[in-house]
Amino acid sequence: MSSRRAQNAIRDQLVAAAVGERPRRRRRTTVSIAVVAALLGATAVAEATGLLAMGEPIETLLPADESAQFDKYQPPDGTTLVVSAPDPNSRYGWGVGVYTSREGLDCALAGQVLGSALGLERNGRFHPYGPGVIGSCGNLDRLPLMSDLVHVAGPHPRTVLYGRVGTRTTPVAYEFRGERYAPRVGTGGAFLIVFDGVIMPADVKLLP
């Protein structure tokens, strides 16, 4: 559990650094529910015409001396994007991909979306995730649900709550500031909710 917390903390810091700003403290803003959406062909057209510039792949979000211990969480066969949500303040929406890790764990990975690729925007360019970028993993044959948070700083900071449903039999629902939010669940049990601002784990409660 301690290594998982360390992994998450490191990833959050580096994702924030990737967009050029450190995470801000808690900010109370509105919430938008993510929906399962088909990726628009216009994105591919924009990329082909140079309106959306593609940068080099992101090989890892971990320091070099930390990467080796998390090799078991890497996606050997790539990540399949299954759920996406638009972002009115960004040219890129948000998405969740699913994959099976090298050790057979069920994993989910969140990021920004261009076409069918997950990645991050850096300095005006979209950088897709390489195979060294890892997600959150678990055994969904034993877990009712697995979830994680990713904080992304910048002019419009975001918190992405994402995960996968396993043995849970009731619909997925969270409570935030006294309101109930129920994301749609996509292929592989994947889901996400995109929050404006930086939301701490204690701010969001999984409902029974």
C-alpha positions in Angstrom: 0.0 0.0 0.0 2.9 2.4 0.8 4.5 1.8 -2.6 1.1 2.5 -4.2 0.8 5.8 -2.4 4.3 6.7 -3.3 3.6 5.9 -7.0 0.5 8.0 -7.0 2.2 11.0 -5.3 5.1 10.8 -7.8 2.8 10.6 -10.8 0.7 13.5 -9.6 3.8 15.7 -9.1 5.2 14.9 -12.5 1.9 15.3 -14.3 1.6 18.7 -12.8 5.1 19.6 -13.8 4.4 18.3 -17.3 2.0 21.2 -17.9 4.3 23.8 -16.3 2.6 24.5 -13.0 2.5 22.9 -9.6 -0.8 21.8 -8.2 -2.8 24.4 -6.4 -4.5 24.0 -3.1 -8.1 23.0 -2.9 -10.4 25.1 -5.2 -14.1 24.9 -4.9 -15.5 25.0 -8.4 -18.1 23.2 -10.5 -18.0 19.5 -11.5 -18.7 18.0 -14.9 -19.7 14.4 -15.4 -17.8 12.4 -17.9 -19.7 10.6 -20.6 -18.8 7.7 -22.9 -18.3 9.4 -26.2 -17.3 8.5 -29.7 -14.1 10.3 -30.7 -14.8 12.9 -33.4 -13.2 12.5 -36.9 -12.5 16.3 -36.8 -9.7 15.6 -34.4 -7.9 13.4 -36.9 -8.4 16.1 -39.6 -7.0 18.8 -37.3 -4.0 16.7 -36.6 -3.4 16.0 -40.3 -3.6 19.7 -41.1 -1.2 20.7 -38.3 -3.7 22.4 -36.1 -3.0 20.0 -33.4 0.8 19.3 -33.2 2.0 15.9 -32.1 5.2 15.8 -29.9 7.5 13.0 -28.9 6.0 10.2 -26.8 6.2 10.4 -23.0 8.3 7.5 -22.0 7.6 7.6 -18.3 6.2 10.0 -15.6 8.6 8.5 -13.0 12.2 9.4 -12.2 14.7 7.0 -13.8 15.7 5.5 -10.5 12.0 4.7 -9.7 10.8 3.3 -13.0 12.3 -0.2 -12.6 10.3 -1.1 -9.5 7.0 -0.4 -11.3 7.8 -2.4 -14.4 5.1 -5.0 -13.5 2.5 -2.3 -14.0 3.5 -1.5 -17.6 1.1 -2.2 -20.5 3.0 -4.7 -22.7 0.4 -4.8 -25.4 -0.6 -1.1 -25.3 -3.6 0.7 -23.8 -7.1 0.7 -25.3 -9.0 4.0 -25.0 -12.6 3.1 -23.9 -14.1 6.2 -22.2 -13.7 9.9 -23.0 -15.1 13.3 -21.9 -14.8 16.8 -23.5 -13.1 19.7 -21.8 -14.6 23.1 -22.7 -11.4 24.9 -21.7 -9.0 22.7 -23.7 -8.5 21.6 -27.2 -8.1 18.1 -25.8 -10.7 16.1 -23.9 -10.0 13.5 -21.2 -10.0 9.7 -21.4 -9.4 6.4 -19.7 -7.7 3.5 -21.3 -7.6 -0.1 -20.0 -4.9 -2.7 -20.3 -3.6 -5.9 -18.6 -0.2 -5.5 -17.0 2.9 -7.7 -17.4 1.8 -9.6 -14.2 -1.8 -10.0 -15.3 -3.3 -7.2 -13.3 -6.3 -5.1 -14.5 -5.2 -1.5 -15.1 -6.7 1.9 -15.9 -4.7 4.9 -17.2 -6.1 8.5 -17.5 -4.9 11.4 -19.6 -5.8 13.8 -22.3 -7.0 12.5 -25.7 -6.0 13.0 -29.3 -7.7 10.6 -31.7 -7.4 7.3 -30.0 -4.2 8.2 -28.1 -3.8 9.1 -24.4 -1.2 11.6 -23.4 -0.6 15.1 -22.1 -0.3 18.5 -23.6 3.1 20.1 -23.1 3.9 23.6 -24.5 1.2 23.4 -27.1 1.9 19.9 -28.3 0.2 16.7 -27.6 2.6 14.0 -26.3 1.2 10.5 -26.3 2.0 8.1 -23.5 4.7 5.5 -24.3 4.8 2.0 -22.9 6.6 3.1 -19.8 3.7 5.2 -18.5 1.8 3.2 -16.0 -1.8 3.4 -14.6 -3.5 2.1 -11.5 -3.8 -1.6 -11.3 -5.5 -4.3 -9.3 -7.3 -7.7 -9.5 -10.9 -7.0 -10.5 -11.8 -10.6 -9.8 -11.4 -9.7 -6.1 -12.0 -6.0 -5.9 -15.5 -4.4 -6.2 -13.9 -1.3 -7.7 -10.6 0.4 -8.2 -10.1 4.1 -8.6 -7.5 6.8 -8.5 -7.0 10.6 -8.9 -4.8 12.5 -11.2 -4.2 16.2 -10.7 -3.2 18.3 -13.7 -2.2 21.9 -13.2 -2.2 24.8 -15.7 -4.4 27.7 -16.5 -7.5 25.5 -15.9 -6.4 22.9 -13.3 -8.3 19.6 -13.4 -8.7 16.5 -11.2 -9.6 13.3 -13.0 -11.2 10.6 -10.9 -11.0 7.4 -12.8 -11.1 3.7 -12.4 -12.7 0.3 -13.3 -15.6 -1.6 -11.8 -14.9 -5.2 -10.8 -17.2 -7.3 -8.6 -19.3 -4.3 -7.5 -23.0 -5.0 -8.4 -24.5 -1.6 -7.7 -24.1 1.4 -10.0 -21.0 3.5 -9.4 -21.9 6.8 -7.7 -19.8 9.5 -5.9 -20.8 12.3 -3.6 -19.2 15.7 -3.9 -20.2 18.7 -1.9 -23.5 17.1 -1.0 -24.4 16.1 -4.6 -24.5 12.7 -6.2 -22.6 12.0 -9.4 -22.9 8.8 -11.4 -20.6 8.3 -14.3 -21.4 6.0 -17.1 -19.4 2.8 -17.2 -17.7 1.8 -20.4 -15.9 -1.2 -21.8 -13.8 -3.1 -19.2 -15.7 -1.3 -16.4 -13.9 2.0 -17.0 -15.2 5.3 -15.9 -14.1 8.8 -15.2 -15.3 12.1 -13.7 -13.5 15.4 -14.5 -13.5 18.0 -11.8 -12.6 21.6 -12.2 -9.7 22.6 -9.9 -7.7 20.4 -7.5 -9.9 18.0 -5.5 -8.5 16.0 -2.6 -9.5 12.3 -2.0 -11.4 13.4 1.2 -13.6 15.7 -0.9 -15.2 12.8 -2.9 -17.0 9.9 -1.3 -17.9 6.6 -3.0 -21.5 5.8 -2.3 -22.6 2.3 -1.3 
